[in-house]
Amino acid sequence: MDIFMRELSQAYKDYRIIMVMDRASWHTGDKAKKWENIVPLFQPPKSPELNPVEHLWQHIREKGNFKNRTFHSLCEVEIHLMAELKKLSLDFDTVKNITQFKRYPPEALR
């Protein structure tokens, strides 16, 4: 994360960047670096429904080749994850349905 943020900050040093983030510890913890031109906009706590990628991970865990499975190496996990991501990349309608936002009333986002 630090490398990405440093590169982003330097590439757009003349701009103020507002970055939407979840509240993962690497975004908010003591080790999270502060960047002069990057302003975090944190999502409400415990709101994975506002982060579309969380829906993709859930789909992969529940419908992909990961359910009730033990992997013997990180390499094996990567191979299966890449296969699942490749399947999803070819299925636009599924990705759209999985990541589609529901309409929330503004007060629910506070």
BASE-178745 format. One line per 8 residues: number of its first residue (from 0); their letters; for each residue x, y, z of C-alpha. Coordinates in pm, 1 decimal. Each point is the difference from the previous one (the first is absolute). Layout:
<sites>
NUM> a> X Y Z; ...
</sites>
This chain:
<sites>
0> mdifmrel> 0.0 0.0 0.0; 281.7 239.7 86.4; 163.7 -41.4 -340.0; -328.4 65.5 -180.3; -77.9 306.2 212.1; 350.4 141.1 -40.3; -10.9 -42.4 -377.8; -349.5 148.2 -19.6
8> sqaykdyr> 98.1 294.7 218.8; 308.7 72.9 -209.0; -173.2 -45.1 -335.6; -267.8 251.9 98.9; 199.6 221.9 233.7; -170.6 314.6 -131.3; -347.5 -138.9 74.4; -203.9 -75.6 310.1
16> iimvmdra> -123.9 -358.5 -16.9; -307.1 -116.2 188.6; 22.9 -376.7 37.9; -292.6 -211.2 118.5; 121.5 -273.1 235.6; -143.4 -259.0 228.3; 112.9 -6.2 361.3; 249.7 -282.4 -31.4
24> swhtgdka> 281.5 31.2 253.3; 260.4 63.3 -272.0; -202.2 308.0 -100.7; -62.2 132.0 350.9; 257.6 -152.5 235.7; 317.2 147.6 145.2; 201.2 -128.4 -296.5; -227.7 171.4 -253.1
32> kkwenivp> 203.0 283.6 -143.2; -150.1 339.8 -49.3; 48.8 161.1 -338.7; -10.9 375.5 -38.9; -211.3 3.4 -316.3; -215.8 -309.5 65.3; -308.4 43.8 214.7; -168.0 -324.8 110.4
40> lfqppksp> -377.9 -16.3 -8.2; -84.2 -298.0 219.0; -308.0 -211.2 -53.8; -227.0 -51.2 299.4; 112.7 -280.8 233.5; -122.5 -350.0 -75.1; -142.8 88.2 -340.6; 144.9 -249.0 -249.8
48> elnpvehl> -311.1 50.1 -213.5; 145.2 337.2 -100.6; 318.1 -160.9 -132.6; -78.8 -186.5 -324.8; 310.4 -218.5 12.8; -127.0 -157.8 323.6; -289.0 -144.2 -201.4; 243.3 -151.3 -250.1
56> wqhirekg> 201.9 -165.2 278.0; -319.5 -138.4 152.9; -109.1 -137.5 -339.0; 339.0 -164.4 -54.0; -4.4 -153.1 350.4; -356.5 -130.0 -24.3; -43.9 -88.8 -366.9; 355.5 -44.4 -118.3
64> nfknrtfh> 246.0 -280.1 49.6; 77.7 106.3 359.1; -292.8 -130.2 203.8; 93.0 -277.3 246.9; 344.8 -28.8 -149.1; 346.6 -20.8 149.2; 296.8 126.7 -196.9; 347.9 -135.1 56.2
72> slceveih> 191.9 305.6 -113.2; -39.2 367.3 -76.7; 81.2 -81.4 -361.9; -302.5 -232.0 -12.6; -222.6 277.5 140.7; 131.5 242.3 -262.6; -62.9 -245.5 -284.0; -361.2 -58.4 107.7
80> lmaelkkl> -61.1 369.3 66.3; 130.4 94.0 -344.9; -229.0 -260.8 -158.4; -302.0 141.1 186.6; 90.8 359.2 -92.1; 43.3 -101.1 -364.2; -348.0 -158.0 0.8; -146.3 316.4 150.7
88> sldfdtvk> 182.4 220.9 -250.9; -185.7 -179.8 -278.5; -339.9 33.0 168.6; -87.6 370.2 4.8; -362.1 -56.1 105.0; 98.2 -196.6 309.8; 256.5 260.9 104.3; -255.3 275.6 -55.9
96> nitqfkry> -261.6 -182.5 208.3; 246.5 -77.2 279.5; 139.5 351.6 31.3; -314.4 198.3 -72.7; -73.6 252.2 272.4; -336.4 6.2 161.8; -141.3 346.4 59.0; 54.5 109.7 356.2
104> ppealr> -169.0 296.7 162.8; 263.1 265.9 81.4; -56.5 -35.2 374.9; 107.1 -365.8 -19.5; 344.8 109.3 -116.1; 72.7 222.6 300.1
</sites>
